[in-house]
Amino acid sequence: MDRKLEWLRVQPPYSDVIISSRVRLARNFVKIPFPHKASPEDAVGVVNSVADVVKKEGIFNGMELLYMDRMDDLQRRLLVEDHLISPEHAMGDGGRAVMLDDRGIVSIMVNEEDHLRFQCILPGLQLMDALDIAAKMERDMGKHIEYAFDSQLGFLTAWPTNVGTGMRASVMVHLPAFVLSGRISNLITSVNKVGLAIRGVYGEGSASLGDMFQVSNQITLGPSEEEIVDNVEKIAGFIFDEEMKLREEMYKNERLKVEDKVWRALGILQNARSISIKEASNLLSLVRMGVTLEILPYIDTGMLNMLFLAIQPAHVLLGEGKMLSKAEMDIKRASVVREALNGMREGGKNV
Amino acid sequence: MDRKLEWLRVQPPYSDVIISSRVRLARNFVKIPFPHKASPEDAVGVVNSVADVVKKEGIFNGMELLYMDRMDDLQRRLLVEDHLISPEHAMGDGGRAVMLDDRGIVSIMVNEEDHLRFQCILPGLQLMDALDIAAKMERDMGKHIEYAFDSQLGFLTAWPTNVGTGMRASVMVHLPAFVLSGRISNLITSVNKVGLAIRGVYGEGSASLGDMFQVSNQITLGPSEEEIVDNVEKIAGFIFDEEMKLREEMYKNERLKVEDKVWRALGILQNARSISIKEASNLLSLVRMGVTLEILPYIDTGMLNMLFLAIQPAHVLLGEGKMLSKAEMDIKRASVVREALNGMREGGKNV
């Protein structure tokens, strides 16, 4: 199935900073142990139940059920990089499966930490829409499957941190000005204080390749789904405003330095014959910021969002048919970036 | 007078390494103290004598006599950067003057260290031709002016290091592979051993911006002009061969690394909004080498030779009409480089 990954598209008005919005709902079957405790037979039973629902007319039209252990390692890693499954799910053991649409917007992980995880990821700031779509899938499935539910606690989950709504709402944000100005650690502290988590999307820990971060709710028990989404959206709006202010400020105070950095980043990306994921991420980040500040001529930021994925290991390996060494990966990565950025201005010329 | 600087042109077959060939003949008037000992009246007398010769029909046609103290600082520094006068001469004191043609090939400094210094600078490896042209000027002037000459020592000069032939023969060479491979210090030692000097063209000491070096004779007394020229040409030919071998070797052994370096250099030069003379020189050096190795598409190396001058301080100031700060110089320099390198591939596109 060819997935378009529509969540990479540019979705105004917040797209200069906010890449995408994701809602994930965790649900479990009654009377079947959670996946980490389930027997192989139980796990297969869960997948079969889901497969039965899928086959029913009119529900989950156009979605495909894929068994993780029938996919090769590269296919699974591609889905992780596409943000459609979790890294844990990609391990492929324990009767795992995933349902995917052909637009790269929704996925249902089966036998991840929970029996079912309904996910919807949309471009820009559209958490409420993402919640609607995820909730619709959850309701449709719920017509055929009884979810584990407690009248006090709400939906039961494998980890207590998900109990209640079973919901995780998150936005992916691009924060080059927060990082360049050194204010990212302050932001992390502030966001934590209001009960949200913020962490790097690419790479480990607080150091995020390409200045991409994910902001999500920590609390799942107590407030309603709508209240949680509303809270994350408000904070995302605040982060958008602050990031834009910091960009403008930085550009005003250090116009030349910013212009020079941004143009050099583009020049290197358009010409390098070998580039690491770290350098490519950081230069792409500068170019993305440069486009939003109108320093650079128009470049589709959706294409830049796509490039952030295209430079990841599994995407670099696409079409190779074999493993590549680190040096070969760097060469291939450079050529992928060059093609995208030079192809884009075909017929045009550098200023 | 608009000087074309023909010595910057590409002159095969050695032009990948050898930029230009220069011969300079030092002569002094009899019975007049050397410039550093001359009275103001003596110095003016020397200039006037030269001016008289210039006015005579048929001699030094199309050359212009310029009084250094009537030129502004920028004009004088431009002539230094164009290699038409020495930095000392540009100080403009002591009745200094210079005669220049309109092709940027010959110059006669009056009241530099010696009363007269006839210089010819030609593109590529053409020392014998440069000697012929300089010697013709020297003979023409000698029909009207008696030179200080000793039957034992030959031509007398202000510094004993120039006595005899009064000749300095030099070639400007581009040695990126010697520098990158770390073999430049060995070369300097070897060249010194055979009685020649080698030093950086731009910047002080053995560190040369842009990997540009000048190889010249040390001995002026003993061998004939032709023998000296022959010796410098032979060594220049040897340096050419070695540099080309080192470039090929480096490219063969580290193909990817060299390609990446060269393309990045071009990308930065085509996009930077601010660039120091040091960085610009080093990147231009890589690009020049990349063109000769056919890593980059065709770029006129004569244009690159011109850029090495165009990034020098006085050239950067051209057309500004005022002094610029270091930051302003770096901006202007970047725009000069960008215009030259992007103009060149107008209508084309990056690969």
Interface residues (C-beta under 8 A of the other chain):
Chain A: L256 K257 E259 D260 W263 R264 L266 G267 I268 L269 Q270 N271 A272 R273 S274 A327 I331 A334 R338 N342 R345 E346 G347 K349 N350 V351
Chain B: L256 K257 E259 D260 W263 R264 L266 G267 I268 L269 Q270 N271 A272 R273 S274 A327 I331 A334 R338 N342 R345 E346 G347 K349 N350 V351
